[in-house]
Amino acid sequence: MDRPANRLLSRVSLLLIAACVQAGTAVPAWANNNEAAVGAADEAATTGGFWAVISSGGWFGGLILLTLVVLSMLAVYLIIEQIMTLRKGEVMPRGLADEVRQLLAQGRMSDADKICRNQPSPLSFVLLSGLSEMDFGWQAMEKAMEDAVGEQAAKLYRKIEYLSVIGNLAPMCGLLGTVTGMIFAFQQVAASQGLAGAADLAEGIYSALVTTVAGLIVAIPSLGAFAVLRNRIDQLIAETAYMAQHVFTPVRRRASKVGARGGTAAGGPPVSPPAPRPPSGK
């Protein structure tokens, strides 16, 4: 019984020794392979870099990226222009409302019209619309000013709507570049009859995803700027309408006094008709 047990122990020990020797020879090989892979990746990253990723998309990916660059430049231009345009001093010139109100209180309509024409702005446009309807009463003036406010609001909204278009168009362009890039990647796998490895497929996919990232980089600031500028326009238009109503307060008071006098005259005691003349005797 002791001899078979000794033989089994000796065999197990020999197998363990052989396994350890094999593992000892395999570990350096695995480490060398990993070091070689890391070195190749570092070399590719240092030699290629960002421009290698961009150029890996081919001519179609380059065209998509060029479109996104143009959209980004257009978005930057619109944002800067609207920041300069949507200033309170540009929409409502300082001192214009008070000066026109004083002139209207004094009855100097021609001077008020002249001042508004010398300072073109959304507020002056609204005031001129009200002055042009002064002969037709307060209701006509109020209606003209409401139409002018709506027209100026539409004019200010018209340009920032391009930011919304850019914000919606840029991700679509990036998605188009990604889809076409993935189509080309899988086309290469199919052309190689399945011989392409996962590394080749991953290279095509990450090259295709570059356009999606670029599209989101353009779209997110554009949509954010659109929301901020839209709220700014709403605030300025509301202030313009309120200021126009305040400017024409003397005219409205005068119109209400005239209406009250007319109502008193109309509601006075009725006038008795003249007595009939007696018939003349013959």
C-alpha positions, 0 to 999 in steps of 0.5 A, spaced: 500 500 500 505 504 501 508 503 494 502 505 490 501 511 494 509 513 493 508 513 486 502 517 486 505 522 490 511 522 485 507 523 479 503 529 482 509 532 484 512 531 477 506 534 474 506 540 479 513 542 477 512 541 470 506 546 470 510 551 474 516 551 469 511 552 463 507 558 467 514 561 468 516 560 461 509 563 459 509 569 463 515 573 460 512 571 453 505 574 456 508 580 459 512 581 453 506 581 448 503 586 453 509 591 453 509 590 445 502 592 444 502 598 449 508 600 446 505 600 439 499 604 442 503 609 444 507 610 438 500 610 434 498 615 439 504 620 438 505 619 431 498 620 429 494 624 434 488 628 433 489 629 426 490 622 424 483 620 427 480 626 423 483 624 417 481 616 418 474 618 416 476 619 409 473 624 404 466 624 406 468 624 414 472 630 412 466 633 408 462 632 414 467 635 419 468 641 414 460 643 414 460 642 422 466 647 422 462 652 418 456 651 422 460 653 428 463 659 425 456 661 423 454 660 430 459 664 434 458 670 429 450 670 430 451 669 438 456 675 438 452 679 433 446 678 438 449 680 444 451 686 441 444 688 438 440 686 444 443 691 449 438 695 453 441 701 450 440 699 443 433 697 444 430 703 448 435 709 447 436 712 454 432 718 455 428 717 449 421 715 452 422 721 458 423 726 452 418 724 448 413 724 454 414 731 456 413 733 448 407 730 448 405 733 455 406 740 452 402 738 445 409 738 441 407 732 436 412 734 431 418 735 435 416 728 438 416 725 431 422 728 429 426 726 436 423 719 434 426 719 427 433 721 429 434 715 434 432 709 430 430 703 435 425 698 436 422 703 441 422 709 437 419 705 431 413 703 436 412 710 438 412 713 431 407 708 430 402 711 435 404 718 433 401 716 426 395 714 429 393 720 433 388 723 429 384 717 430 383 716 437 387 712 443 384 706 441 387 706 434 394 708 437 394 703 442 392 698 436 398 701 432 403 700 437 401 693 439 402 691 431 409 695 432 411 691 438 409 684 434 413 686 428 419 688 432 419 682 436 418 678 430 424 682 427 429 680 433 427 673 433 428 672 426 436 672 427 436 667 433 432 662 430 438 660 426 441 658 432 436 653 433 437 651 426 444 650 427 443 646 434 438 641 430 442 641 424 449 639 427 447 633 430 444 630 424 450 632 420 454 628 425 450 622 425 450 622 418 458 621 418 457 616 424 453 612 420 457 612 413 463 611 417 460 605 420 458 602 413 465 603 411 468 599 417 463 593 416 464 594 408 471 592 409 470 587 414 465 584 409 470 585 403 476 581 407 471 575 408 471 575 416 479 576 416 479 583 419 479 582 427 476 586 432 482 591 432 480 593 425 473 594 426 474 598 432 478 603 429 473 604 423 468 605 429 472 610 433 473 614 427 466 614 425 464 617 432 468 623 431 463 626 427 458 625 432 462 628 438 463 634 433 456 635 432 454 635 439 460 640 440 457 645 435 449 643 437 450 644 445 452 651 445 448 653 440 441 651 443 444 654 450 445 661 447 438 660 443 434 659 449 438 665 453 437 670 447 430 668 446 429 670 454 432 676 453 428 678 447 422 677 451 424 681 457 426 687 452 419 687 448 415 687 454 419 693 457 418 696 450 411 695 450 410 698 458 415 704 456 411 706 450 404 705 454 408 710 459 410 715 454 403 716 451 400 717 458 398 724 457 395 723 450 391 717 454 389 722 459 387 727 454 382 722 450 379 720 457 377 727 459 374 728 452 370 722 452 368 724 459 366 731 457 362 728 451 359 723 455 356 728 460 353 732 454 350 726 451 347 724 458 344 731 460 337 732 461 333 732 454 331 738 450 324 739 450 321 740 443 319 746 441 311 748 442 307 747 436 305 754 433 297 755 433 294 756 427 293 762 424 286 765 423 283 767 417 
